Amino acid sequence: MTDPDTEAATADRHADVREAGPALAVDNIQVIYDEVILVLRGLSLSVPDGHIVALLGSNGAGKSTTMKAITGLLRTEHGKVTEGAITYRGRDITRSDTADIVRAGISLVMEGRHVFEHLTVRENLVAGGYTRGRADDDSVARVFEYFPPLEERQTQRAGYLSGGEQQMLAIGRALMADPDLLMLDEPSLGLAPRLVEEIFEIIVRLNSELGTTVLLVEQNARRALDIADHAYIMENGRVVLEGAADELAENPDVKEFYLGMGESGGRRSYRDVKHHKRRKRWL
């Protein structure tokens, strides 16, 4: 169950969120893998400075591909942006190297808790700070402030951590680069409900206390909409619905297909809904 204090803090932040230009703008991009497989089809979205933006959708919608396009990781999987542009704080990063993108202030926590299993917790964190030259004790201490279990296990090899602790370490390692924009790909995947709550509460704290802009990819639509300011919903490689997170949470189609609530208020399975029905409503 969500902490009432966290709910109140989130509500206050939503009410007082500042007007800001986009830190990140994705403009009508098309992504193709292996020269023939079209994955993103004219995708556009923006992430305002200081906001939390959620990117929602089912498996195969193109969410992870969007994150890889932004961070320059497509080329490692024989993919590329063939049309459109990605700009970060006014700079075109569409074809920039991943290391340059990290140095510009963007960090990505990939799906699957990718940690260096043979290194200790502290060594993982230090590795995360090298790209921006911030591998100092103060940066490590800040990560431990947000993730106390990591401090207790700082000399332990990362491969022996629990799934929740590995997710904390993956986020903490990204924070070592002191990002202005933190991108999280399915941070709740495979975690127990209590740990999911902890992770999402920490995301809110990072946003409110450090001013970190967040782009969050999630299948846990209900929880993502609880903490986001704005949200986009993807189907088949393009955005089919967007709006303020609180408004989308009350949208009948979103309730039915992503929050599991039918018109009568009863639980419904997303898999029970025919694809053409969704497309007819939204397109």
Phi and psi restraints in degrees (value plus and minus 20) as a CYANA .aco file:
   2 THR   PHI     -91.1   -51.1
   2 THR   PSI     117.9   157.9
   3 ASP   PHI     -83.0   -43.0
   3 ASP   PSI     106.2   146.2
   4 PRO   PHI     -76.4   -36.4
   4 PRO   PSI     -55.1   -15.1
   5 ASP   PHI     -84.9   -44.9
   5 ASP   PSI     -59.3   -19.3
   6 THR   PHI     -86.1   -46.1
   6 THR   PSI     -60.7   -20.7
   7 GLU   PHI     -81.4   -41.4
   7 GLU   PSI     -62.2   -22.2
   8 ALA   PHI     -85.4   -45.4
   8 ALA   PSI     -62.4   -22.4
   9 ALA   PHI     -83.8   -43.8
   9 ALA   PSI     -59.9   -19.9
  10 THR   PHI     -85.7   -45.7
  10 THR   PSI     -61.7   -21.7
  11 ALA   PHI     -82.2   -42.2
  11 ALA   PSI     -62.9   -22.9
  12 ASP   PHI     -81.8   -41.8
  12 ASP   PSI     -61.6   -21.6
  13 ARG   PHI     -86.8   -46.8
  13 ARG   PSI     -59.5   -19.5
  14 HIS   PHI     -82.4   -42.4
  14 HIS   PSI     -59.2   -19.2
  15 ALA   PHI     -91.4   -51.4
  15 ALA   PSI     -47.7    -7.7
  16 ASP   PHI    -133.8   -93.8
  16 ASP   PSI      -4.7    35.3
  17 VAL   PHI     -83.6   -43.6
  17 VAL   PSI     114.7   154.7
  18 ARG   PHI    -101.4   -61.4
  18 ARG   PSI     131.0   171.0
  19 GLU   PHI     -93.0   -53.0
  19 GLU   PSI     108.9   148.9
  20 ALA   PHI    -170.6  -130.6
  20 ALA   PSI     132.2   172.2
  21 GLY   PHI     -94.4   -54.4
  21 GLY   PSI     145.2   185.2
  22 PRO   PHI     -90.1   -50.1
  22 PRO   PSI     111.2   151.2
  23 ALA   PHI     -94.1   -54.1
  23 ALA   PSI     -59.0   -19.0
  24 LEU   PHI    -145.4  -105.4
  24 LEU   PSI     115.1   155.1
  25 ALA   PHI    -152.0  -112.0
  25 ALA   PSI     102.6   142.6
  26 VAL   PHI    -128.0   -88.0
  26 VAL   PSI      96.2   136.2
  27 ASP   PHI    -136.0   -96.0
  27 ASP   PSI      79.2   119.2
  28 ASN   PHI      34.9    74.9
  28 ASN   PSI      27.0    67.0
  29 ILE   PHI    -105.1   -65.1
  29 ILE   PSI     129.5   169.5
  30 GLN   PHI    -142.0  -102.0
  30 GLN   PSI     112.6   152.6
  31 VAL   PHI    -142.1  -102.1
  31 VAL   PSI     112.7   152.7
  32 ILE   PHI    -145.7  -105.7
  32 ILE   PSI     116.4   156.4
  33 TYR   PHI    -123.4   -83.4
  33 TYR   PSI     121.4   161.4
  34 ASP   PHI      31.4    71.4
  34 ASP   PSI      12.7    52.7
  35 GLU   PHI      50.1    90.1
  35 GLU   PSI     -28.5    11.5
  36 VAL   PHI    -152.1  -112.1
  36 VAL   PSI     -44.4    -4.4
  37 ILE   PHI    -112.9   -72.9
  37 ILE   PSI      88.4   128.4
  38 LEU   PHI    -103.4   -63.4
  38 LEU   PSI      99.8   139.8
  39 VAL   PHI    -130.6   -90.6
  39 VAL   PSI     -69.0   -29.0
  40 LEU   PHI    -125.9   -85.9
  40 LEU   PSI     115.1   155.1
  41 ARG   PHI    -144.2  -104.2
  41 ARG   PSI      62.4   102.4
  42 GLY   PHI      48.4    88.4
  42 GLY   PSI      27.4    67.4
  43 LEU   PHI    -101.3   -61.3
  43 LEU   PSI     112.3   152.3
  44 SER   PHI    -153.8  -113.8
  44 SER   PSI     118.4   158.4
  45 LEU   PHI    -181.7  -141.7
  45 LEU   PSI     141.7   181.7
  46 SER   PHI    -159.0  -119.0
  46 SER   PSI     129.8   169.8
  47 VAL   PHI    -142.8  -102.8
  47 VAL   PSI      83.6   123.6
  48 PRO   PHI     -85.0   -45.0
  48 PRO   PSI     128.9   168.9
  49 ASP   PHI     -79.5   -39.5
  49 ASP   PSI     111.3   151.3
  50 GLY   PHI      61.6   101.6
  50 GLY   PSI     -16.5    23.5
  51 HIS   PHI    -122.7   -82.7
  51 HIS   PSI     144.8   184.8
  52 ILE   PHI    -127.6   -87.6
  52 ILE   PSI     101.8   141.8
  53 VAL   PHI    -138.5   -98.5
  53 VAL   PSI     110.4   150.4
  54 ALA   PHI    -122.9   -82.9
  54 ALA   PSI     120.5   160.5
  55 LEU   PHI    -138.8   -98.8
  55 LEU   PSI      90.9   130.9
  56 LEU   PHI    -132.8   -92.8
  56 LEU   PSI     139.3   179.3
  57 GLY   PHI     138.1   178.1
  57 GLY   PSI     144.0   184.0
  58 SER   PHI     -98.2   -58.2
  58 SER   PSI     154.3   194.3
  59 ASN   PHI     -77.9   -37.9
  59 ASN   PSI     116.2   156.2
  60 GLY   PHI      65.8   105.8
  60 GLY   PSI     -17.4    22.6
  61 ALA   PHI     -93.7   -53.7
  61 ALA   PSI     -42.6    -2.6
  62 GLY   PHI      90.6   130.6
  62 GLY   PSI      -6.3    33.7
  63 LYS   PHI     -85.5   -45.5
  63 LYS   PSI     -70.6   -30.6
  64 SER   PHI     -85.8   -45.8
  64 SER   PSI     -55.6   -15.6
  65 THR   PHI     -82.4   -42.4
  65 THR   PSI     -57.8   -17.8
  66 THR   PHI     -80.5   -40.5
  66 THR   PSI     -64.8   -24.8
  67 MET   PHI     -83.3   -43.3
  67 MET   PSI     -61.3   -21.3
  68 LYS   PHI     -88.8   -48.8
  68 LYS   PSI     -53.9   -13.9
  69 ALA   PHI     -84.5   -44.5
  69 ALA   PSI     -60.8   -20.8
  70 ILE   PHI     -86.5   -46.5
  70 ILE   PSI     -57.9   -17.9
  71 THR   PHI    -116.5   -76.5
  71 THR   PSI     -14.6    25.4
  72 GLY   PHI      56.5    96.5
  72 GLY   PSI      -1.8    38.2
  73 LEU   PHI    -111.1   -71.1
  73 LEU   PSI     -23.8    16.2
  74 LEU   PHI     -79.8   -39.8
  74 LEU   PSI     -57.9   -17.9
  75 ARG   PHI     -83.3   -43.3
  75 ARG   PSI     -43.7    -3.7
  76 THR   PHI     -91.9   -51.9
  76 THR   PSI     -34.5     5.5
  77 GLU   PHI    -140.0  -100.0
  77 GLU   PSI       4.1    44.1
  78 HIS   PHI      39.9    79.9
  78 HIS   PSI      15.9    55.9
  79 GLY   PHI    -136.5   -96.5
  79 GLY   PSI     142.0   182.0
  80 LYS   PHI    -178.8  -138.8
  80 LYS   PSI     134.7   174.7
  81 VAL   PHI    -103.3   -63.3
  81 VAL   PSI      97.9   137.9
  82 THR   PHI    -120.7   -80.7
  82 THR   PSI     -38.7     1.3
  83 GLU   PHI    -165.0  -125.0
  83 GLU   PSI     138.6   178.6
  84 GLY   PHI      62.9   102.9
  84 GLY   PSI    -193.9  -153.9
  85 ALA   PHI    -167.9  -127.9
  85 ALA   PSI     132.6   172.6
  86 ILE   PHI    -142.7  -102.7
  86 ILE   PSI     102.9   142.9
  87 THR   PHI    -142.5  -102.5
  87 THR   PSI     122.2   162.2
  88 TYR   PHI    -146.0  -106.0
  88 TYR   PSI      95.4   135.4
  89 ARG   PHI      31.1    71.1
  89 ARG   PSI      24.4    64.4
  90 GLY   PHI      64.3   104.3
  90 GLY   PSI     -25.1    14.9
  91 ARG   PHI    -122.7   -82.7
  91 ARG   PSI     111.8   151.8
  92 ASP   PHI     -93.3   -53.3
  92 ASP   PSI      97.2   137.2
  93 ILE   PHI    -135.7   -95.7
  93 ILE   PSI      -3.9    36.1
  94 THR   PHI     -72.6   -32.6
  94 THR   PSI     -61.3   -21.3
  95 ARG   PHI    -140.7  -100.7
  95 ARG   PSI       4.1    44.1
  96 SER   PHI     -95.8   -55.8
  96 SER   PSI     135.1   175.1
  97 ASP   PHI     -90.1   -50.1
  97 ASP   PSI     130.7   170.7
  98 THR   PHI     -78.0   -38.0
  98 THR   PSI     -61.6   -21.6
  99 ALA   PHI     -82.0   -42.0
  99 ALA   PSI     -59.0   -19.0
 100 ASP   PHI     -86.5   -46.5
 100 ASP   PSI     -56.1   -16.1
 101 ILE   PHI     -87.5   -47.5
 101 ILE   PSI     -59.4   -19.4
 102 VAL   PHI     -84.3   -44.3
 102 VAL   PSI     -63.6   -23.6
 103 ARG   PHI     -84.1   -44.1
 103 ARG   PSI     -47.4    -7.4
 104 ALA   PHI     -93.6   -53.6
 104 ALA   PSI     -36.2     3.8
 105 GLY   PHI     101.1   141.1
 105 GLY   PSI      -6.0    34.0
 106 ILE   PHI    -131.4   -91.4
 106 ILE   PSI     108.4   148.4
 107 SER   PHI    -144.2  -104.2
 107 SER   PSI     119.2   159.2
 108 LEU   PHI    -137.3   -97.3
 108 LEU   PSI     109.2   149.2
 109 VAL   PHI    -120.9   -80.9
 109 VAL   PSI      87.6   127.6
 110 MET   PHI     -95.0   -55.0
 110 MET   PSI     137.1   177.1
 111 GLU   PHI     -81.8   -41.8
 111 GLU   PSI     118.2   158.2
 112 GLY   PHI      82.0   122.0
 112 GLY   PSI     -12.8    27.2
 113 ARG   PHI      34.7    74.7
 113 ARG   PSI      41.8    81.8
 114 HIS   PHI     -98.0   -58.0
 114 HIS   PSI      80.2   120.2
 115 VAL   PHI    -138.9   -98.9
 115 VAL   PSI     140.7   180.7
 116 PHE   PHI    -102.7   -62.7
 116 PHE   PSI      77.8   117.8
 117 GLU   PHI     -82.5   -42.5
 117 GLU   PSI     -50.8   -10.8
 118 HIS   PHI    -104.6   -64.6
 118 HIS   PSI     -29.1    10.9
 119 LEU   PHI    -115.9   -75.9
 119 LEU   PSI     136.9   176.9
 120 THR   PHI     -93.5   -53.5
 120 THR   PSI     150.7   190.7
 121 VAL   PHI     -78.2   -38.2
 121 VAL   PSI     -69.3   -29.3
 122 ARG   PHI     -82.2   -42.2
 122 ARG   PSI     -61.5   -21.5
 123 GLU   PHI     -83.8   -43.8
 123 GLU   PSI     -57.0   -17.0
 124 ASN   PHI     -80.3   -40.3
 124 ASN   PSI     -64.7   -24.7
 125 LEU   PHI     -85.1   -45.1
 125 LEU   PSI     -64.8   -24.8
 126 VAL   PHI     -79.7   -39.7
 126 VAL   PSI     -59.9   -19.9
 127 ALA   PHI     -81.8   -41.8
 127 ALA   PSI     -54.3   -14.3
 128 GLY   PHI     -89.5   -49.5
 128 GLY   PSI     -39.6     0.4
 129 GLY   PHI    -115.2   -75.2
 129 GLY   PSI     -27.7    12.3
 130 TYR   PHI     -86.6   -46.6
 130 TYR   PSI     -56.5   -16.5
 131 THR   PHI     -79.2   -39.2
 131 THR   PSI     -57.8   -17.8
 132 ARG   PHI    -126.8   -86.8
 132 ARG   PSI      -7.8    32.2
 133 GLY   PHI      45.2    85.2
 133 GLY   PSI      17.8    57.8
 134 ARG   PHI    -142.7  -102.7
 134 ARG   PSI       9.1    49.1
 135 ALA   PHI    -104.5   -64.5
 135 ALA   PSI      40.5    80.5
 136 ASP   PHI    -132.7   -92.7
 136 ASP   PSI     149.1   189.1
 137 ASP   PHI     -84.0   -44.0
 137 ASP   PSI     -53.7   -13.7
 138 ASP   PHI     -83.6   -43.6
 138 ASP   PSI     -60.9   -20.9
 139 SER   PHI     -85.8   -45.8
 139 SER   PSI     -61.4   -21.4
 140 VAL   PHI     -83.4   -43.4
 140 VAL   PSI     -63.0   -23.0
 141 ALA   PHI     -81.5   -41.5
 141 ALA   PSI     -56.7   -16.7
 142 ARG   PHI     -85.4   -45.4
 142 ARG   PSI     -60.3   -20.3
 143 VAL   PHI     -82.7   -42.7
 143 VAL   PSI     -62.6   -22.6
 144 PHE   PHI     -84.3   -44.3
 144 PHE   PSI     -50.4   -10.4
 145 GLU   PHI     -83.1   -43.1
 145 GLU   PSI     -58.7   -18.7
 146 TYR   PHI    -104.4   -64.4
 146 TYR   PSI     -46.6    -6.6
 147 PHE   PHI    -149.5  -109.5
 147 PHE   PSI      55.2    95.2
 148 PRO   PHI     -73.8   -33.8
 148 PRO   PSI     -56.1   -16.1
 149 PRO   PHI     -79.8   -39.8
 149 PRO   PSI     -47.7    -7.7
 150 LEU   PHI     -89.4   -49.4
 150 LEU   PSI     -55.0   -15.0
 151 GLU   PHI     -84.9   -44.9
 151 GLU   PSI     -59.4   -19.4
 152 GLU   PHI     -85.5   -45.5
 152 GLU   PSI     -45.5    -5.5
 153 ARG   PHI    -136.1   -96.1
 153 ARG   PSI       3.9    43.9
 154 GLN   PHI     -83.7   -43.7
 154 GLN   PSI     -43.3    -3.3
 155 THR   PHI    -117.1   -77.1
 155 THR   PSI     -18.9    21.1
 156 GLN   PHI    -107.5   -67.5
 156 GLN   PSI     125.6   165.6
 157 ARG   PHI     -87.2   -47.2
 157 ARG   PSI     118.8   158.8
 158 ALA   PHI     -82.8   -42.8
 158 ALA   PSI     -48.5    -8.5
 159 GLY   PHI     -86.0   -46.0
 159 GLY   PSI     -35.9     4.1
 160 TYR   PHI    -118.6   -78.6
 160 TYR   PSI     -17.3    22.7
 161 LEU   PHI     -96.1   -56.1
 161 LEU   PSI     138.2   178.2
 162 SER   PHI     -91.0   -51.0
 162 SER   PSI     148.6   188.6
 163 GLY   PHI     -79.5   -39.5
 163 GLY   PSI     -62.3   -22.3
 164 GLY   PHI     -85.6   -45.6
 164 GLY   PSI     -59.8   -19.8
 165 GLU   PHI     -87.8   -47.8
 165 GLU   PSI     -56.3   -16.3
 166 GLN   PHI     -85.3   -45.3
 166 GLN   PSI     -56.7   -16.7
 167 GLN   PHI     -86.3   -46.3
 167 GLN   PSI     -61.4   -21.4
 168 MET   PHI     -79.7   -39.7
 168 MET   PSI     -62.0   -22.0
 169 LEU   PHI     -85.6   -45.6
 169 LEU   PSI     -60.3   -20.3
 170 ALA   PHI     -82.2   -42.2
 170 ALA   PSI     -62.6   -22.6
 171 ILE   PHI     -88.2   -48.2
 171 ILE   PSI     -63.2   -23.2
 172 GLY   PHI     -80.9   -40.9
 172 GLY   PSI     -59.7   -19.7
 173 ARG   PHI     -84.3   -44.3
 173 ARG   PSI     -58.5   -18.5
 174 ALA   PHI     -84.4   -44.4
 174 ALA   PSI     -57.2   -17.2
 175 LEU   PHI     -86.9   -46.9
 175 LEU   PSI     -43.5    -3.5
 176 MET   PHI     -81.9   -41.9
 176 MET   PSI     -44.8    -4.8
 177 ALA   PHI    -102.8   -62.8
 177 ALA   PSI     -17.2    22.8
 178 ASP   PHI      31.5    71.5
 178 ASP   PSI      37.0    77.0
 179 PRO   PHI     -92.1   -52.1
 179 PRO   PSI     126.7   166.7
 180 ASP   PHI    -102.6   -62.6
 180 ASP   PSI     -51.6   -11.6
 181 LEU   PHI    -144.0  -104.0
 181 LEU   PSI      96.8   136.8
 182 LEU   PHI    -124.5   -84.5
 182 LEU   PSI     102.7   142.7
 183 MET   PHI    -129.7   -89.7
 183 MET   PSI     107.3   147.3
 184 LEU   PHI    -141.9  -101.9
 184 LEU   PSI     101.6   141.6
 185 ASP   PHI    -124.6   -84.6
 185 ASP   PSI      85.3   125.3
 186 GLU   PHI      33.7    73.7
 186 GLU   PSI      36.9    76.9
 187 PRO   PHI     -85.2   -45.2
 187 PRO   PSI     -40.8    -0.8
 188 SER   PHI    -111.9   -71.9
 188 SER   PSI     -21.8    18.2
 189 LEU   PHI     -79.9   -39.9
 189 LEU   PSI     102.9   142.9
 190 GLY   PHI      57.4    97.4
 190 GLY   PSI     -11.6    28.4
 191 LEU   PHI    -119.5   -79.5
 191 LEU   PSI     130.7   170.7
 192 ALA   PHI     -86.5   -46.5
 192 ALA   PSI     132.0   172.0
 193 PRO   PHI     -72.0   -32.0
 193 PRO   PSI     -59.5   -19.5
 194 ARG   PHI     -83.7   -43.7
 194 ARG   PSI     -60.9   -20.9
 195 LEU   PHI     -90.3   -50.3
 195 LEU   PSI     -54.6   -14.6
 196 VAL   PHI     -79.4   -39.4
 196 VAL   PSI     -65.0   -25.0
 197 GLU   PHI     -80.1   -40.1
 197 GLU   PSI     -62.6   -22.6
 198 GLU   PHI     -82.3   -42.3
 198 GLU   PSI     -65.1   -25.1
 199 ILE   PHI     -82.4   -42.4
 199 ILE   PSI     -64.6   -24.6
 200 PHE   PHI     -89.1   -49.1
 200 PHE   PSI     -55.7   -15.7
 201 GLU   PHI     -84.3   -44.3
 201 GLU   PSI     -57.3   -17.3
 202 ILE   PHI     -88.0   -48.0
 202 ILE   PSI     -57.6   -17.6
 203 ILE   PHI     -79.5   -39.5
 203 ILE   PSI     -63.6   -23.6
 204 VAL   PHI     -82.7   -42.7
 204 VAL   PSI     -61.3   -21.3
 205 ARG   PHI     -84.1   -44.1
 205 ARG   PSI     -63.3   -23.3
 206 LEU   PHI     -80.3   -40.3
 206 LEU   PSI     -58.2   -18.2
 207 ASN   PHI     -90.6   -50.6
 207 ASN   PSI     -65.2   -25.2
 208 SER   PHI    -100.5   -60.5
 208 SER   PSI     -55.1   -15.1
 209 GLU   PHI    -110.2   -70.2
 209 GLU   PSI     -56.9   -16.9
 210 LEU   PHI    -122.3   -82.3
 210 LEU   PSI     -30.8     9.2
 211 GLY   PHI      54.7    94.7
 211 GLY   PSI      -1.0    39.0
 212 THR   PHI     -91.5   -51.5
 212 THR   PSI     106.6   146.6
 213 THR   PHI     -96.4   -56.4
 213 THR   PSI     119.8   159.8
 214 VAL   PHI    -149.0  -109.0
 214 VAL   PSI     111.5   151.5
 215 LEU   PHI    -133.9   -93.9
 215 LEU   PSI      96.8   136.8
 216 LEU   PHI    -135.7   -95.7
 216 LEU   PSI      98.6   138.6
 217 VAL   PHI    -116.3   -76.3
 217 VAL   PSI     106.4   146.4
 218 GLU   PHI    -169.8  -129.8
 218 GLU   PSI     126.2   166.2
 219 GLN   PHI    -116.9   -76.9
 219 GLN   PSI     -37.2     2.8
 220 ASN   PHI     -99.7   -59.7
 220 ASN   PSI      56.9    96.9
 221 ALA   PHI     -82.4   -42.4
 221 ALA   PSI     -58.8   -18.8
 222 ARG   PHI     -80.9   -40.9
 222 ARG   PSI     -67.8   -27.8
 223 ARG   PHI     -90.3   -50.3
 223 ARG   PSI     -58.1   -18.1
 224 ALA   PHI     -82.8   -42.8
 224 ALA   PSI     -62.6   -22.6
 225 LEU   PHI     -87.9   -47.9
 225 LEU   PSI     -46.7    -6.7
 226 ASP   PHI     -82.9   -42.9
 226 ASP   PSI     -55.8   -15.8
 227 ILE   PHI    -125.3   -85.3
 227 ILE   PSI     -33.1     6.9
 228 ALA   PHI    -104.0   -64.0
 228 ALA   PSI     136.1   176.1
 229 ASP   PHI    -109.5   -69.5
 229 ASP   PSI     -58.0   -18.0
 230 HIS   PHI    -160.8  -120.8
 230 HIS   PSI     134.4   174.4
 231 ALA   PHI    -165.5  -125.5
 231 ALA   PSI     130.8   170.8
 232 TYR   PHI    -143.2  -103.2
 232 TYR   PSI     121.6   161.6
 233 ILE   PHI    -135.7   -95.7
 233 ILE   PSI     109.0   149.0
 234 MET   PHI    -128.2   -88.2
 234 MET   PSI     124.7   164.7
 235 GLU   PHI    -161.3  -121.3
 235 GLU   PSI     108.9   148.9
 236 ASN   PHI      30.9    70.9
 236 ASN   PSI      24.9    64.9
 237 GLY   PHI      62.8   102.8
 237 GLY   PSI      -8.8    31.2
 238 ARG   PHI    -169.9  -129.9
 238 ARG   PSI     140.0   180.0
 239 VAL   PHI     -97.6   -57.6
 239 VAL   PSI     109.1   149.1
 240 VAL   PHI    -130.8   -90.8
 240 VAL   PSI     -33.4     6.6
 241 LEU   PHI    -179.4  -139.4
 241 LEU   PSI     120.2   160.2
 242 GLU   PHI    -169.4  -129.4
 242 GLU   PSI     141.5   181.5
 243 GLY   PHI     141.6   181.6
 243 GLY   PSI    -198.9  -158.9
 244 ALA   PHI     -79.6   -39.6
 244 ALA   PSI     119.7   159.7
 245 ALA   PHI     -79.7   -39.7
 245 ALA   PSI     -61.4   -21.4
 246 ASP   PHI     -87.0   -47.0
 246 ASP   PSI     -51.9   -11.9
 247 GLU   PHI     -92.1   -52.1
 247 GLU   PSI     -61.4   -21.4
 248 LEU   PHI     -84.0   -44.0
 248 LEU   PSI     -54.3   -14.3
 249 ALA   PHI     -83.1   -43.1
 249 ALA   PSI     -43.2    -3.2
 250 GLU   PHI    -120.4   -80.4
 250 GLU   PSI     -22.2    17.8
 251 ASN   PHI     -88.8   -48.8
 251 ASN   PSI     108.9   148.9
 252 PRO   PHI     -77.4   -37.4
 252 PRO   PSI     -60.4   -20.4
 253 ASP   PHI     -87.5   -47.5
 253 ASP   PSI     -61.0   -21.0
 254 VAL   PHI     -84.9   -44.9
 254 VAL   PSI     -62.3   -22.3
 255 LYS   PHI     -79.2   -39.2
 255 LYS   PSI     -62.5   -22.5
 256 GLU   PHI     -93.4   -53.4
 256 GLU   PSI     -63.8   -23.8
 257 PHE   PHI    -119.3   -79.3
 257 PHE   PSI     -40.9    -0.9
 258 TYR   PHI    -140.1  -100.1
 258 TYR   PSI     -43.3    -3.3
 259 LEU   PHI    -125.6   -85.6
 259 LEU   PSI     -21.7    18.3
 260 GLY   PHI      53.3    93.3
 260 GLY   PSI       4.6    44.6
 261 MET   PHI    -138.0   -98.0
 261 MET   PSI     100.9   140.9
 262 GLY   PHI     -98.0   -58.0
 262 GLY   PSI     157.5   197.5
 263 GLU   PHI     -81.8   -41.8
 263 GLU   PSI     -47.6    -7.6
 264 SER   PHI    -103.5   -63.5
 264 SER   PSI     -24.9    15.1
 265 GLY   PHI      74.5   114.5
 265 GLY   PSI     -24.5    15.5
 266 GLY   PHI    -103.6   -63.6
 266 GLY   PSI     139.0   179.0
 267 ARG   PHI     -89.4   -49.4
 267 ARG   PSI     119.0   159.0
 268 ARG   PHI    -153.4  -113.4
 268 ARG   PSI     127.8   167.8
 269 SER   PHI    -107.4   -67.4
 269 SER   PSI     113.5   153.5
 270 TYR   PHI     -78.9   -38.9
 270 TYR   PSI     -55.8   -15.8
 271 ARG   PHI     -87.7   -47.7
 271 ARG   PSI     -40.1    -0.1
 272 ASP   PHI     -98.6   -58.6
 272 ASP   PSI     -31.3     8.7
 273 VAL   PHI    -112.2   -72.2
 273 VAL   PSI     108.2   148.2
 274 LYS   PHI     -90.9   -50.9
 274 LYS   PSI     120.3   160.3
 275 HIS   PHI     -79.5   -39.5
 275 HIS   PSI     -59.6   -19.6
 276 HIS   PHI     -86.8   -46.8
 276 HIS   PSI     -45.1    -5.1
 277 LYS   PHI     -89.4   -49.4
 277 LYS   PSI     -62.2   -22.2
 278 ARG   PHI     -81.8   -41.8
 278 ARG   PSI     -66.8   -26.8
 279 ARG   PHI     -84.9   -44.9
 279 ARG   PSI     -56.5   -16.5
 280 LYS   PHI     -84.3   -44.3
 280 LYS   PSI     -60.3   -20.3
 281 ARG   PHI     -90.1   -50.1
 281 ARG   PSI     -62.0   -22.0
 282 TRP   PHI    -112.4   -72.4
 282 TRP   PSI     -47.5    -7.5
